[in-house]
Amino acid sequence: MTKINQVTVYLDQDVPAYMDGIVRCGSVTIEYIDGSEVDDETLIDNTEYHSHDELIDDIAKRLGVNTDIVSIEE
């Protein structure tokens, strides 16, 4: 299996106003060391996070990578 180089999380922009302060994944793009990229839809499940750090920690854990390579795009 090719090693993951970078993970980019794009936030869900359709979070209802009554859920102010909640963040969710809209999409996740994984870039591998060989330069290939894939959108991982298995990580999109409406899980609610209370901070960006909580989201990064969960995605990194689920992918088995260091949090340093996970970034969020708003």
RAQUI-V703273 format. One record per backbone hydrogen bond with DSSP energy under -0.5 kcal/mol. NH is the residue of the N-H (numbers start at 0). CO is the residue of the C=O. E is the energy in kcal/mol with one decimal. If there is no record, write none. Layout:
nh->NH co->CO e->E
nh->NH co->CO e->E
//
This chain:
nh->4 co->30 e->-2.9
nh->5 co->30 e->-2.0
nh->6 co->68 e->-3.0
nh->7 co->28 e->-2.8
nh->8 co->6 e->-0.5
nh->8 co->70 e->-3.1
nh->9 co->7 e->-0.5
nh->9 co->26 e->-3.2
nh->10 co->8 e->-0.5
nh->10 co->72 e->-1.8
nh->11 co->23 e->-3.0
nh->12 co->10 e->-0.5
nh->18 co->15 e->-2.0
nh->19 co->16 e->-1.3
nh->21 co->18 e->-2.3
nh->22 co->48 e->-2.5
nh->25 co->9 e->-3.6
nh->26 co->9 e->-1.9
nh->28 co->7 e->-2.8
nh->29 co->37 e->-3.2
nh->30 co->5 e->-3.3
nh->30 co->28 e->-0.5
nh->31 co->29 e->-0.5
nh->31 co->35 e->-3.1
nh->32 co->2 e->-2.8
nh->34 co->31 e->-2.3
nh->37 co->29 e->-2.1
nh->39 co->27 e->-2.4
nh->39 co->37 e->-0.6
nh->40 co->38 e->-1.0
nh->42 co->39 e->-1.0
nh->43 co->40 e->-1.3
nh->44 co->42 e->-0.9
nh->48 co->22 e->-2.5
nh->54 co->50 e->-1.7
nh->55 co->51 e->-2.8
nh->56 co->52 e->-2.7
nh->57 co->53 e->-2.0
nh->58 co->54 e->-2.5
nh->59 co->55 e->-2.7
nh->60 co->56 e->-2.2
nh->61 co->57 e->-2.7
nh->62 co->58 e->-1.9
nh->63 co->59 e->-1.3
nh->64 co->59 e->-2.3
nh->68 co->65 e->-1.6
nh->69 co->66 e->-1.5
nh->70 co->6 e->-2.7
nh->70 co->68 e->-0.5
nh->72 co->8 e->-3.1
//
